[in-house]
Structures are given as C-alpha cells and as structure tokens.
Amino acid sequence: MAPRHPDEAPLWHRLGWMAAIWLASVAALAVMAILLRLVLAR
C-alpha cells in the first residue's frame, strides 16, 4: 500500500465528491434527454 500524503483528503470526502460529480452528470444527461424529447415531439 502506498504511503498517504498528509494533505490527502479522507476516503469519505473523496467518495462524496465522486458521488456529487456522478449525480451532476446524471442530472445533466436527464435534462438534455427531456429537452431533446420535447423538441422532437413537436
């Protein structure tokens, strides 16, 4: 196992950021899908 750097964030903090970025990307894709569906439904 590699030695940790003293300024490295704890695991829960890094996982929280990863989850937040993933949720933001899913939300952005959902918005784009809804807009595309509205445009194509005309």
mmCIF file of the C-alpha atoms, coordinates in Angstrom:
data_MODEL
# 
_entry.id   MODEL 
# 
loop_
_atom_site.group_PDB 
_atom_site.id 
_atom_site.type_symbol 
_atom_site.label_atom_id 
_atom_site.label_alt_id 
_atom_site.label_comp_id 
_atom_site.label_asym_id 
_atom_site.label_entity_id 
_atom_site.label_seq_id 
_atom_site.pdbx_PDB_ins_code 
_atom_site.Cartn_x 
_atom_site.Cartn_y 
_atom_site.Cartn_z 
_atom_site.occupancy 
_atom_site.B_iso_or_equiv 
_atom_site.pdbx_formal_charge 
_atom_site.auth_seq_id 
_atom_site.auth_comp_id 
_atom_site.auth_asym_id 
_atom_site.auth_atom_id 
_atom_site.pdbx_PDB_model_num 
ATOM 1  C CA . MET A 1 1  ? 0.000   0.000  0.000   1.00 0.00 ? 1  MET A CA 1 
ATOM 2  C CA . ALA A 1 2  ? 1.310   3.401  -0.960  1.00 0.00 ? 2  ALA A CA 1 
ATOM 3  C CA . PRO A 1 3  ? 2.044   5.851  1.853   1.00 0.00 ? 3  PRO A CA 1 
ATOM 4  C CA . ARG A 1 4  ? -0.593  8.548  2.310   1.00 0.00 ? 4  ARG A CA 1 
ATOM 5  C CA . HIS A 1 5  ? 0.258   12.193 1.917   1.00 0.00 ? 5  HIS A CA 1 
ATOM 6  C CA . PRO A 1 6  ? -0.610  14.272 4.981   1.00 0.00 ? 6  PRO A CA 1 
ATOM 7  C CA . ASP A 1 7  ? -2.724  16.699 2.905   1.00 0.00 ? 7  ASP A CA 1 
ATOM 8  C CA . GLU A 1 8  ? -4.742  13.943 1.179   1.00 0.00 ? 8  GLU A CA 1 
ATOM 9  C CA . ALA A 1 9  ? -8.489  14.082 1.884   1.00 0.00 ? 9  ALA A CA 1 
ATOM 10 C CA . PRO A 1 10 ? -10.109 11.208 3.787   1.00 0.00 ? 10 PRO A CA 1 
ATOM 11 C CA . LEU A 1 11 ? -11.821 8.447  1.841   1.00 0.00 ? 11 LEU A CA 1 
ATOM 12 C CA . TRP A 1 12 ? -15.375 9.554  2.699   1.00 0.00 ? 12 TRP A CA 1 
ATOM 13 C CA . HIS A 1 13 ? -14.603 13.049 1.409   1.00 0.00 ? 13 HIS A CA 1 
ATOM 14 C CA . ARG A 1 14 ? -13.242 11.764 -1.896  1.00 0.00 ? 14 ARG A CA 1 
ATOM 15 C CA . LEU A 1 15 ? -16.186 9.372  -2.292  1.00 0.00 ? 15 LEU A CA 1 
ATOM 16 C CA . GLY A 1 16 ? -18.589 12.214 -1.553  1.00 0.00 ? 16 GLY A CA 1 
ATOM 17 C CA . TRP A 1 17 ? -17.084 14.323 -4.315  1.00 0.00 ? 17 TRP A CA 1 
ATOM 18 C CA . MET A 1 18 ? -17.178 11.388 -6.714  1.00 0.00 ? 18 MET A CA 1 
ATOM 19 C CA . ALA A 1 19 ? -20.867 10.798 -5.914  1.00 0.00 ? 19 ALA A CA 1 
ATOM 20 C CA . ALA A 1 20 ? -21.665 14.507 -6.320  1.00 0.00 ? 20 ALA A CA 1 
ATOM 21 C CA . ILE A 1 21 ? -19.953 14.662 -9.717  1.00 0.00 ? 21 ILE A CA 1 
ATOM 22 C CA . TRP A 1 22 ? -21.723 11.472 -10.815 1.00 0.00 ? 22 TRP A CA 1 
ATOM 23 C CA . LEU A 1 23 ? -25.126 12.834 -9.718  1.00 0.00 ? 23 LEU A CA 1 
ATOM 24 C CA . ALA A 1 24 ? -24.478 16.111 -11.515 1.00 0.00 ? 24 ALA A CA 1 
ATOM 25 C CA . SER A 1 25 ? -23.602 14.302 -14.730 1.00 0.00 ? 25 SER A CA 1 
ATOM 26 C CA . VAL A 1 26 ? -26.711 12.092 -14.491 1.00 0.00 ? 26 VAL A CA 1 
ATOM 27 C CA . ALA A 1 27 ? -28.871 15.161 -13.855 1.00 0.00 ? 27 ALA A CA 1 
ATOM 28 C CA . ALA A 1 28 ? -27.340 16.973 -16.829 1.00 0.00 ? 28 ALA A CA 1 
ATOM 29 C CA . LEU A 1 29 ? -27.993 13.977 -19.075 1.00 0.00 ? 29 LEU A CA 1 
ATOM 30 C CA . ALA A 1 30 ? -31.583 13.781 -17.830 1.00 0.00 ? 30 ALA A CA 1 
ATOM 31 C CA . VAL A 1 31 ? -32.168 17.464 -18.602 1.00 0.00 ? 31 VAL A CA 1 
ATOM 32 C CA . MET A 1 32 ? -30.702 17.065 -22.073 1.00 0.00 ? 32 MET A CA 1 
ATOM 33 C CA . ALA A 1 33 ? -32.862 13.982 -22.697 1.00 0.00 ? 33 ALA A CA 1 
ATOM 34 C CA . ILE A 1 34 ? -36.017 15.824 -21.608 1.00 0.00 ? 34 ILE A CA 1 
ATOM 35 C CA . LEU A 1 35 ? -35.194 18.845 -23.792 1.00 0.00 ? 35 LEU A CA 1 
ATOM 36 C CA . LEU A 1 36 ? -34.420 16.624 -26.775 1.00 0.00 ? 36 LEU A CA 1 
ATOM 37 C CA . ARG A 1 37 ? -37.655 14.724 -26.276 1.00 0.00 ? 37 ARG A CA 1 
ATOM 38 C CA . LEU A 1 38 ? -39.627 17.977 -26.121 1.00 0.00 ? 38 LEU A CA 1 
ATOM 39 C CA . VAL A 1 39 ? -38.005 19.282 -29.301 1.00 0.00 ? 39 VAL A CA 1 
ATOM 40 C CA . LEU A 1 40 ? -38.513 16.047 -31.222 1.00 0.00 ? 40 LEU A CA 1 
ATOM 41 C CA . ALA A 1 41 ? -42.129 15.627 -30.050 1.00 0.00 ? 41 ALA A CA 1 
ATOM 42 C CA . ARG A 1 42 ? -43.235 18.758 -31.959 1.00 0.00 ? 42 ARG A CA 1 
# 
